[in-house]
Amino acid sequence: MMECVGPDGTPVRPTVGYFTSPPLRIGDAVDIVYDPSNLKGARFANDADSGKWAPVLIAVVSVLVVVTGVLTFA
């Protein structure tokens, strides 16, 4: 469990996730990204951007597969 301060100054306790080896120690400070209306979607700030390159990677791999198939069977 984590506790952080919301925009209005009240303590917020979002459930960020279950870790077998937590990336933080008790008392460490970390940035959390969350929507006040949906605390279950809270994430570490560095995790919020972790999936932004996935569509680009999928597109590049898809193009490579199609080009390889066309060159192989042409």
N, C-alpha and C positions, 0 to 999 in steps of 0.2 A: 504494500500500500504506500502511496505517496501523499504528501500534503503540500499544496502550493497556495498562493494567494491569488484570488480571482480579481477581475478588473475593479470590482467595488470594494476590495480590501478584505473580504470575508475568506476564511480558509476553505479550500476545495480539496477533496480527497478522491482524485480519479484513480481507477484501477487501470494501470498501464499494461500490465501483462504478468505472466508467470515465468520466472527465470530460474533455471537450475543453478546458474552462476550469475547473480545479479551484476549488472555493469556499474553499479554505484555502491558506495558504502553509506552507512547511516550518517546523516548530516551533510552529505555532498549536495552541492547546488547544481541544478540542471534546468535547461529551458524545456518547457512543455508546450506543445501546440494542442489546443482543444477548443471545441465549440461549447460555450456555456450551456446550451440547451441539450447537448449530447456528451456527457462526460465519459461515456464508455468508448468514445472514439479518440480519447487522448493518446498522444504519441510523443516520443522524444523529438525535439526539434530536428536533430540530424536524421531521424527516421522518416520525417515528413517528406523529404525530397528523394528518398531512396529509390522509388519506383518511377521517377519521371523519365528515365531513359529506356524503359522497357518497350514502349511502342516503337521507338527508333530501332532498337535491336531486333525486334520481331520483323519489322519491315525489311531491314538489311538481310537478315537470314532468309526471308521469303523470296526476295529478289535473287539471291545467290542460288537457291534451290531451283527456281524457275529457269534461270539462265543455264545452269548446269544440265537440267533436263532437256532443254531445247538444243544445246550443243551436243549432248550425248545421242539423242535420238533423231537429229536432223540429217 
